[in-house]
Amino acid sequence: MNVLLYGKKDCCLCEDAKAILHELQQEHDFTWKEIDIYNDNVLLERYQIMIPVIEIEGEEVQAGIIQKDVISKRLTKSS
């Protein structure tokens, strides 16, 4: 299962989201990739005020303050 984290450098909410993803990898089988929205103008326009954004299998699951239980439930649904 593929998970994408849209964020940027020096973003405390993005760091929190990364920590949650690392924790969830202990419970669920998935890989994740971080994408810096400042490297793509389309992503920057789309997500600038929403980051971090977690996308699972093409679905935007949560943005802003990421909650571990919400992401965990979605990962369970996909497995």
C-alpha positions as CSV (number, residue, x, y, z in Angstrom):
1,M,0.0,0.0,0.0
2,N,1.3,3.4,-0.9
3,V,1.0,6.5,1.3
4,L,2.0,10.0,0.3
5,L,2.7,12.8,2.7
6,Y,2.5,16.3,1.1
7,G,4.4,18.9,3.1
8,K,7.4,21.2,3.2
9,K,10.6,21.8,5.1
10,D,10.5,23.3,8.6
11,C,6.9,22.5,9.1
12,C,6.1,21.3,12.7
13,L,2.8,19.7,11.7
14,C,4.6,17.8,8.9
15,E,7.1,16.5,11.4
16,D,4.2,15.3,13.6
17,A,2.7,13.6,10.6
18,K,6.0,11.8,9.8
19,A,6.2,10.6,13.4
20,I,2.7,9.2,13.2
21,L,3.5,7.4,9.9
22,H,6.6,5.9,11.4
23,E,4.6,4.7,14.4
24,L,1.9,3.2,12.2
25,Q,4.4,1.3,10.1
26,Q,4.9,-0.9,13.2
27,E,1.2,-1.8,13.0
28,H,0.4,-1.8,9.3
29,D,2.2,-2.9,6.1
30,F,2.7,0.2,3.9
31,T,5.4,2.4,2.4
32,W,5.3,6.1,2.4
33,K,6.9,8.9,0.5
34,E,7.3,12.6,1.4
35,I,6.6,15.1,-1.3
36,D,7.7,18.7,-0.8
37,I,5.0,20.9,-2.3
38,Y,7.5,23.7,-3.0
39,N,9.1,21.6,-5.7
40,D,5.9,21.6,-7.8
41,N,3.9,24.7,-8.6
42,V,0.7,22.6,-9.1
43,L,1.0,21.0,-5.7
44,L,2.0,24.3,-4.1
45,E,-1.2,25.9,-5.4
46,R,-3.3,22.9,-4.4
47,Y,-2.0,22.3,-0.8
48,Q,-0.3,25.5,0.3
49,I,-2.6,26.2,3.3
50,M,-3.6,22.5,3.9
51,I,-0.3,20.8,4.7
52,P,0.4,18.3,5.8
53,V,-1.8,16.2,3.6
54,I,-1.9,12.4,3.8
55,E,-3.0,10.5,0.7
56,I,-3.6,6.8,0.8
57,E,-4.1,4.9,-2.5
58,G,-5.0,8.1,-4.3
59,E,-7.5,9.3,-1.6
60,E,-6.8,12.4,0.5
61,V,-7.5,11.1,3.9
62,Q,-6.6,13.9,6.2
63,A,-5.0,17.4,6.2
64,G,-3.7,19.8,8.8
65,I,-3.5,18.2,12.2
66,I,-3.1,14.5,11.5
67,Q,-4.7,12.1,13.9
68,K,-3.2,8.7,14.3
69,D,-6.5,6.9,14.7
70,V,-8.0,8.3,11.5
71,I,-5.0,7.2,9.5
72,S,-4.9,3.8,11.2
73,K,-8.6,3.2,10.4
74,R,-8.0,4.1,6.7
75,L,-5.0,1.8,6.5
76,T,-7.0,-1.1,8.1
77,K,-9.7,-0.5,5.5
78,S,-7.2,-0.8,2.6
79,S,-5.5,-3.9,3.9
